[in-house]
Amino acid sequence: MTKQLNKLVNVLKIVELEPSAAIQRELVLVKVRADNETRSQIVEIVQLFRAKTVDVSPEAVTIEATGSSDKLDAMLKMLEQFGVKELVQSGTIAIGRGARSITDRSLRSLDRSA
C-alpha cells in the first residue's frame, strides 16, 4: 500500500471555479442485471441518457455515463428496477470555460494588470 501511495502525483495547484465559468461532469460505471427479456429495455435507457454500453454478458450489461449529478441520478433511478450489481462513481471534475488555463503564464500575467 505504501508503494502505491508514493506513486501518486503530487497536487500542484487547486483552483476554485465558479459554476457559471466552468464545465462540470461526473463519471459513472454501472453493472446492471440483464437477460434476453430486459436487455433491450436497458439499451433504450442507455440511449435516452446518451450513455454507452461498454460490456455485455449473458447476465449483465455494463454502462458508462458522464454528465451532471442530476442526470446520472435520474439514469440510475431508472436502472434500479433491473438490479444494480456494481457501481463506481467519480466525484465532480471541472475545467474552466474558454481559452484560459491555470498553467498558461501569459494569461495569468494579464490578470495581475487588470
Secondary structure, 3 states (H helix, E strand, C coil): CHHHHHCCCCCCCCCCCCHHHEEEEEEEEEEEECCCCCHHHHHHHHHHCCCEEEEECCCEEEEEEEECHHHHHHHHHHHHHHCEEEEEECCCEEEECCCCCCCCHHHHHHHHHC
